[in-house]
Amino acid sequence: MKIGIIDLCKQIEDPRMNRKKVHKMETIIYISIAAVICGAQSWNEIEEFGNAKIAFFKSRIPSLEFIPSHDTFNRFFSMIKPDYFELIFRNWENKSVRR
C-alpha cells in the first residue's frame, strides 16, 4: 500500500507555536523531501530547489504563496527529534516504495 507525504505528516506533531506558523508543516516536509531526493544537501539548496520548481509545487500545494526560507527549513527540522522523524520516514518509505 502506498501512502503519500501528507499521510506521513499526519503522524508528526508540529512543534511550532501556532502564531509563528507561516507555512504548513506538510509544505515544509514535502519540499524538503523532494529537494533532498533531487540532490539538495543544505538548507540553502532546499530553498533554491523550491524556488526553481515553484510552479511545480504551486500545482500540488494550492495554498503555497512562496517557498519557505532556508532559515525556516533549518528551524523546523531542528525542532523535530531526529530519531522520531527517521522512524516515521522509514515507515513511510517502506509502505510507499516498491521493492
Secondary structure, DSSP 4 states (H G I P E B T S, - for coil): ----HHHHHHTS---S-GGG-SS-HHHHHHHHHHHHHTT--SHHHHHHHHHHTHHHHHHH-TT--SPPPHHHHHHHHHHS-HHHHHHHHHHHHHHHS--
